[in-house]
Amino acid sequence: MGQSFYLISIDNLQISLGGAKFGEFFWEEDDDIILRLIAPVIPPSYLESDGLTQRSTWAESAPLLNLPPELLLLVAEHLTYADVISLSLICPTMWTATSHIRYLSLSTKLQHQSWAGSRLICLGDYAEDLPTGFITSSDLEQMDEILGYPTISEDSDDGPRELALFYRFYQSYCSRPERYLTICGPTERRRSFLDFFYTPYIPRRVSDWVSLEERCFVPKPKPEDCWMLRNLSKKEFVIKAKHEGRWHGLIQALYTLITWSNDPSISMACEDEVSEAIIRGPWAGDRIDVTLKSIHDSEQEGQCWKNITARVAGVVDSLGQTDHWDNNFKFDEDD
């Protein structure tokens, strides 16, 4: 049958890839995964004044609007993002009063969905151990509590306790990330919610807060800017030469760095030493993100980071020569 792999964000309690063979997903340019690894940036337009035009006066007399703004904020802080938007649309006064909490709620929603900075591992189901330090004592307590006591009390023939517990945890509890950024829960509720906001009675400017698209919150590259795949734990990075090629090659670089197993079967044509290196990925279990070089330089000024692009690109390009169907893959197609 061969070995299957699962991409897991332990901090987000989410799992992706669905148990696919390594060679089946390695060459796919999966923008969804890269987008989840980019820390979202809310455009300045969301902070600009966007007062609504008064259409009626009945809502202005509602008791809720007689509360001090501080109390309105306290109320809004306990609401979901969808409910904050609904509350904001009671009337123009409420829309203005909740502008700050609406922005904070959107920011929280975006950050909650993002994988940027989370611990990632592409785990093979033939793994017999986990990277040292990947599972903390706090993680073990949380998994024990979620799965219910008693679970696995000690190491067994199936492997170390933390591996057996983690396997049970991600198989039964971790959810799959939503493919698209949504304003509210299940599909049925989302449809009725959006249908309401697309009525003629709702100002068009509200749609920016309702029709959320991941790409609207991706930072815009400056001239000569480029994308970086970063290991926040080890302070290492892989960088592209130019930004025009978008994220070409970064997802392949990620897989070669975070894959973990004890069996080198990866369903790809390559030298044994390459597959053996891939299944003991040096970044497996570390905190990963994707960002622009301009943002990195601003945030990490004066700090020492190691550029491992040449080594990683060599691995990816060699796989492209031996395994890719058209034998024409290059890590950075812009060169």
C-alpha positions in Angstrom: 0.0 0.0 0.0 2.8 2.4 0.7 3.3 5.1 3.3 0.7 7.9 3.7 1.4 11.4 5.1 -0.5 14.0 7.0 0.3 17.7 7.3 -0.5 18.8 10.8 -0.6 22.1 12.6 -0.7 21.1 16.2 -1.3 24.7 17.4 -4.4 25.1 15.2 -5.5 21.5 15.8 -5.9 21.0 12.1 -4.8 18.4 9.6 -4.4 18.5 5.8 -3.3 16.2 2.8 -5.7 13.5 4.0 -3.2 10.6 4.1 -1.8 11.0 0.6 1.4 9.4 -0.8 4.3 11.8 -0.7 4.9 11.6 -4.5 1.2 12.4 -5.1 1.2 15.8 -3.5 4.8 16.9 -3.6 4.7 18.7 -7.0 1.3 20.3 -6.6 1.5 24.1 -6.2 -0.9 24.3 -3.2 -1.6 28.0 -2.8 -4.0 27.2 0.1 -1.2 25.9 2.3 1.1 28.9 1.5 -1.8 31.3 2.1 -2.4 29.8 5.5 1.3 30.3 6.4 1.3 34.0 5.6 0.4 36.3 8.5 -2.7 38.2 7.4 -2.5 42.0 7.0 -5.7 44.0 7.1 -5.6 46.8 4.5 -5.6 50.4 5.8 -9.0 51.0 4.2 -10.6 49.0 7.0 -9.5 51.6 9.5 -10.9 54.6 7.4 -14.1 56.3 8.4 -17.0 54.5 6.7 -20.1 55.8 8.4 -23.4 54.7 7.0 -26.2 56.9 5.8 -29.2 57.2 8.1 -32.3 55.4 6.6 -34.7 55.4 9.4 -35.1 56.7 13.0 -36.7 53.9 14.8 -33.5 52.2 15.7 -32.0 55.3 17.2 -34.5 55.0 20.1 -33.5 51.5 21.0 -32.4 51.1 24.6 -29.2 49.4 23.6 -28.0 52.6 21.9 -28.4 54.5 25.1 -25.6 52.5 26.7 -22.2 54.2 27.0 -19.8 53.2 24.2 -17.6 51.3 26.7 -20.5 49.0 27.4 -21.2 48.5 23.8 -17.6 47.4 23.3 -17.9 45.0 26.2 -21.0 43.4 24.6 -19.3 43.2 21.2 -16.2 41.5 22.6 -18.2 38.4 23.5 -19.7 38.0 20.0 -18.5 36.1 17.0 -17.3 38.0 14.0 -20.6 37.3 12.1 -22.6 38.6 15.1 -20.4 41.7 15.4 -21.3 42.6 11.8 -25.0 41.9 12.4 -24.9 44.1 15.6 -23.1 46.8 13.7 -25.8 47.0 11.1 -28.6 47.8 13.5 -28.2 51.4 12.5 -25.5 54.0 11.6 -24.9 54.9 15.2 -24.1 51.3 16.1 -22.0 50.9 12.9 -19.8 53.8 14.1 -19.8 52.7 17.7 -18.5 49.3 16.9 -15.9 50.3 14.3 -12.9 49.5 16.6 -14.2 46.2 17.9 -15.2 45.3 14.3 -11.6 45.7 13.2 -10.3 43.8 16.2 -12.8 41.0 15.6 -11.8 40.7 12.0 -8.1 40.6 13.0 -8.8 37.9 15.6 -10.8 35.8 13.0 -7.9 36.1 10.4 -5.2 35.2 13.0 -7.3 32.2 14.3 -7.5 30.8 10.8 -3.8 31.4 9.9 -1.1 28.8 10.4 1.6 31.5 10.5 4.0 30.7 13.3 2.4 27.4 14.2 4.3 24.1 14.7 4.1 22.0 11.6 4.9 18.4 10.7 4.3 16.3 7.7 4.0 13.0 9.5 4.2 9.6 7.8 2.2 6.8 9.2 5.3 4.6 9.4 6.8 6.9 11.9 8.1 5.3 15.1 9.0 8.5 17.0 8.5 12.2 16.9 11.0 15.1 16.7 12.6 15.8 20.1 10.7 18.5 21.9 7.8 18.6 19.4 5.2 17.5 22.0 5.4 19.5 25.2 4.1 18.4 28.6 1.3 21.0 28.1 0.4 19.3 24.8 0.3 15.9 26.5 -2.0 17.2 29.2 -4.3 18.8 26.6 -4.5 15.6 24.5 -5.2 13.5 27.6 -7.9 15.9 28.7 -9.5 16.0 25.2 -9.3 12.3 24.6 -10.5 11.5 28.1 -8.7 9.8 31.0 -7.3 7.2 31.1 -5.6 7.1 27.6 -2.1 5.7 27.1 -0.1 5.6 30.3 3.3 4.4 29.1 5.4 3.4 26.2 4.2 0.3 24.4 5.0 -2.0 21.4 3.3 0.6 19.2 6.0 3.2 20.1 6.6 6.0 22.6 3.6 7.2 24.6 3.7 10.6 23.0 3.6 9.2 19.5 0.7 6.8 20.3 -1.2 9.6 22.0 -0.5 12.1 19.2 -1.6 9.6 16.5 -4.8 8.9 18.3 -5.3 12.7 18.8 -4.8 13.9 15.3 -6.8 11.0 13.8 -9.9 11.5 15.9 -9.8 15.2 16.9 -7.9 17.4 14.5 -10.2 19.0 11.9 -9.5 19.9 8.3 -9.0 23.6 7.6 -11.8 25.3 5.6 -10.8 25.8 2.0 -12.0 29.3 2.0 -12.1 32.1 4.5 -15.7 32.3 5.7 -17.6 34.8 7.8 -19.6 32.2 9.7 -19.9 28.5 10.3 -21.6 25.8 8.2 -22.4 26.2 4.5 -26.2 26.4 5.1 -25.9 29.2 7.6 -23.3 31.0 5.5 -25.6 31.0 2.5 -28.5 32.6 4.3 -26.2 35.0 6.0 -24.7 36.2 2.7 -28.1 36.3 1.0 -29.2 38.8 3.6 -26.1 41.1 3.1 -26.6 41.1 -0.7 -30.1 42.7 -0.4 -30.5 46.3 -1.8 -31.0 47.6 1.8 -27.4 46.9 2.7 -24.8 49.5 1.6 -22.1 48.2 -0.8 -19.3 49.3 1.5 -20.4 46.6 4.0 -19.4 43.9 1.5 -15.7 44.4 2.3 -16.5 43.2 5.8 -18.6 40.3 4.6 -17.1 38.9 1.3 -13.8 38.0 2.8 -11.1 36.7 0.4 -7.7 35.4 1.7 -5.8 37.2 -1.0 -7.2 40.6 0.2 -5.2 40.1 3.4 -1.9 39.0 1.8 0.8 41.7 2.2 1.7 43.4 -1.1 5.3 43.0 -2.3 7.4 46.1 -2.9 9.5 46.4 -6.0 12.2 43.8 -6.1 10.6 42.2 -3.0 10.6 38.4 -2.6 8.9 35.7 -0.6 10.6 33.8 2.3 9.8 30.5 4.0 11.0 31.0 7.6 11.7 28.7 10.6 10.9 31.0 13.5 12.3 28.4 16.0 15.8 27.9 14.4 16.0 31.4 12.7 16.6 29.9 9.2 14.9 30.7 5.9 14.5 29.8 2.3 14.1 32.7 -0.1 13.0 33.2 -3.7 15.0 35.4 -6.0 12.1 37.4 -7.3 8.4 37.9 -6.3 6.9 37.6 -9.8 7.0 33.8 -9.6 4.8 34.0 -6.5 5.4 31.0 -4.3 6.7 28.6 -6.9 9.0 26.1 -5.2 8.3 27.2 -1.6 5.7 24.4 -1.0 8.2 21.8 -2.2 10.9 23.3 0.0 8.5 23.1 2.9 7.8 19.4 2.4 11.5 18.5 2.2 12.0 20.3 5.6 9.1 19.3 7.8 8.5 15.6 6.7 9.0 13.0 9.5 9.0 9.2 9.4 11.3 6.2 10.0 10.6 4.7 6.6 12.2 6.3 3.5 9.4 5.1 1.2 8.1 8.4 -0.4 6.8 7.1 -3.7 9.3 9.1 -5.7 12.2 8.3 -8.0 15.3 9.5 -6.1 18.5 8.4 -4.5 18.2 6.6 -1.2 20.2 9.3 0.6 17.8 11.9 -0.6 14.7 10.1 0.6 16.4 9.3 3.9 17.2 12.9 4.4 13.6 14.0 3.5 11.9 11.7 6.0 14.0 13.2 8.9 13.2 16.8 8.1 15.3 19.3 10.1 12.3 21.7 10.5 9.7 19.0 11.5 7.8 20.3 14.5 9.2 23.8 14.3 7.3 27.1 14.0 7.0 28.1 10.4 5.6 31.0 8.4 5.9 32.7 5.0 6.5 36.4 4.6 8.0 39.0 2.4 11.7 40.0 2.7 10.8 43.6 3.3 8.6 42.6 6.3 11.3 40.2 7.6 14.0 42.9 7.4 11.8 45.3 9.3 10.8 42.9 12.0 14.1 41.1 12.5 16.5 44.1 12.1 19.8 43.3 13.8 19.0 39.6 14.4 21.1 36.8 12.9 19.3 34.4 10.5 20.8 31.6 8.4 20.0 31.3 4.7 19.7 27.6 3.7 18.2 28.3 0.2 21.1 26.8 -1.8 20.9 23.4 0.1 17.1 23.1 -0.1 17.0 24.2 -3.8 19.5 21.6 -4.6 17.4 18.9 -3.1 14.2 20.1 -4.8 15.8 20.6 -8.2 17.5 17.2 -8.1 14.0 15.7 -7.4 12.7 17.6 -10.3 15.3 16.1 -12.6 14.7 12.5 -11.5 11.0 12.4 -10.6 8.9 15.2 -12.2 6.9 14.2 -15.2 8.3 16.8 -17.6 11.8 16.8 -16.1 11.7 20.6 -16.3 11.1 21.7 -12.7 13.4 24.3 -11.2 13.1 25.6 -7.7 13.1 29.3 -8.8 11.7 29.5 -12.3 12.5 33.3 -12.4 16.3 32.7 -12.7 
